Amino acid sequence: MNMKARRFYFFCWGVLLSAISTDAFVQPKSSCTTRRTGVGGKLTTSTLFKRHHESRTNVCILKASLSETIVESVASRTIPPLVESLFVACSILILAGYHAKLFAKEKAIETKSSGFQSKKVKTWRQYQADTREDWARHVRNTEGWLYAIQTLRNAITSMQFLATTVLSLLTLITGRMWDLLRSTQNMATRRLLTLQLISIVLPMLFSAYQFIQAVRLMTHAGFMFPVKADNTKVDNIMRQTQNCQWTGLRWMYLSLAPISWAVGDSRMLLLTSLGLLLFFKSIDKQPEGLGYDEFQGSGI
């Protein structure tokens, strides 16, 4: 509705309100409420008060009907169901397709026979996993147990903080959306809110679970370092901790998409998915300037 149409709309309601208010003051006399005193035929105070109350009641009724009309006009401008389904499907395909391509790329890198060439194209997750595995090997060779325990303690604290943050946000979001579900009578709206709630809860629960798994594995590694000094199993455990941390962060980032869908609409979901795609492309590539090749070639 443009500005001129909106002004005409409110003008019509104003004319109707004036007409009803005028009719309220020219109603026929009632023997119970209308009494005239004196020669001038003035209305009593009780009659004026009652008619004023009736006019205020009519105004409230018109305001309520006007509000309902505005809500209906806003609802009529929502996205058609077919277009909304298309936006949601495109958002899912964008994020799922990107990660399928990323995992296929990492698998191809791991199966390459040329080690030096494969290191040049490693992703950030592979880079961090290799670094933690080499770090565990360095700790075993140098017997730096105190340094290892301090580093693991800091990492465990950060993982606990991330898990607590995700669960706290999930509690707030779930409580708010549950209140909306209880107060909504439209079945279509209830189904949509239920779908949005599930799409928010699942990635956030997966994220918290991965952070907790990272804490569990780091705790095992802390006990195994001085006891299994010659065992390479702790190296693999440290590699798994990085994979858990990466997966937890990735699910936490992905939860932004359904949150934007619940706050806005399917258009907001599509825009958020495109933004996440650009963000993932910038952080999944191999970091530059960190001396990865020199670190791997040093034999640590």
Secondary structure, 3 states (H helix, E strand, C coil): CCHHHHHHHHHHHHHHHHHHHHHHHCCCCCCCCCCEECCCCEECHHHHHHHHHHHHHHHHHHHHHHHHHHHHHHHHCCCCHHHHHHHHHHHHHHHHHHHHHHHHHHHHHHCCCCHHHHHHCCCHHHHHHHHHHHHHHHHHHHCCHHHHHHHHHHHHHHHHHHHHHHHHHHHHHHHHHHHHHHHCCCHHHHHHHHHHHHHHHHHHHHHHHHHHHHHHHHHHHHHHHHHCCCCCHHHHHHHHHHHHHHHHHHHHHHCHHHHHHHHCCHHHHHHHHHHHHHHHHHHCCCCCCCCHHHHHHCCC
